[in-house]
Amino acid sequence: RHKMLFNFFHNLLGIDATIAKEDACKIEHYLNPKTLEYILKFL
């Protein structure tokens, strides 16, 4: 989950790697698994 979110933020949205890592770490605990599934499909 963390790696997927990091890749979404950093590679797709272009967010700085440090910020993307921090945000991925924080947000992965709050997103519904279904939301993560849809993000993965999008990627």
C-alpha positions as CSV (number, residue, x, y, z in Angstrom):
1,R,0.0,0.0,0.0
2,H,2.7,2.4,1.0
3,K,4.8,1.8,-2.2
4,M,1.7,2.1,-4.4
5,L,0.8,5.5,-2.8
6,F,4.3,6.7,-3.0
7,N,4.5,5.8,-6.7
8,F,1.2,7.6,-7.3
9,F,2.3,10.8,-5.5
10,H,5.8,10.9,-6.8
11,N,5.8,9.3,-10.3
12,L,2.3,10.3,-11.5
13,L,1.7,13.6,-9.7
14,G,5.4,14.7,-9.5
15,I,5.5,15.4,-5.8
16,D,9.0,15.6,-4.3
17,A,10.1,12.1,-3.1
18,T,10.5,13.1,0.5
19,I,7.0,14.6,0.7
20,A,5.5,11.7,-1.3
21,K,7.0,9.2,1.2
22,E,5.7,11.1,4.2
23,D,2.2,11.5,2.8
24,A,2.0,7.9,1.7
25,C,3.0,6.8,5.2
26,K,0.3,9.0,6.7
27,I,-2.6,8.4,4.3
28,E,-2.3,4.6,3.9
29,H,-3.8,4.2,7.4
30,Y,-6.9,6.2,6.5
31,L,-7.9,5.1,3.1
32,N,-10.6,2.5,2.6
33,P,-9.2,-0.7,0.9
34,K,-11.7,-0.2,-1.9
35,T,-10.2,3.3,-2.6
36,L,-6.7,1.8,-2.8
37,E,-8.0,-0.8,-5.2
38,Y,-9.3,1.9,-7.5
39,I,-6.0,3.8,-7.3
40,L,-4.2,0.6,-8.2
41,K,-6.5,0.1,-11.2
42,F,-5.9,3.7,-12.3
43,L,-2.1,3.2,-12.3
